[in-house]
Amino acid sequence: MRIERDVIQYIIVPPFERRGKVIGAKERLEQYLGGRFPGNSFTVARFAPIGDDQQFCVLPIMNFVGDNGKSYMCREPKRWFMQEIAQACREFDLKGFRSFAA
């Protein structure tokens, strides 16, 4: 029996040069993304040896454990959706002054 599920969890890796500011607003950013993309959850990583120095890197969690205890792969998320998440990260106000920042 094949079990399929969409990706619903993502790890956000901030640009290296902005990681301090992003980590300072970690909880707000995670809540903002959760509100902007309902049904999905987000975790901001402090550091990962991937991505680049200037862009947010969006990493989908591609596996899940089924009711039978076995591990399965999720359907790959659409590229445009991943780009929308990265764009939302760029638009987020790290200082908390804009009205749309969670």
TAFEN-V305503 format. One record per backbone hydrogen bond with DSSP energy under -0.5 kcal/mol. CO is the residue of the C=O (numbers start at 1). NH is the residue of the N-H. If there is no record, write none. Layout:
BEGIN
co=(CO CO)
nh=(NH NH)
END
This chain:
BEGIN
co=(2 5 8 9 10 11 11 12 12 13 15 15 16 18 19 20 21 22 23 25 26 27 28 29 30 31 32 33 37 41 43 43 45 48 52 53 55 56 57 57 58 59 60 62 64 64 66 70 72 75 78 79 80 81 82 83 84 85 86 87 88 92 93 98 100)
nh=(4 75 41 61 43 13 59 14 45 57 18 19 19 22 23 24 25 25 26 29 30 31 32 33 34 35 36 37 40 10 12 45 14 50 16 17 52 58 13 59 60 11 62 74 66 72 69 66 64 7 82 83 84 85 86 87 88 89 90 91 92 94 96 101 102)
END
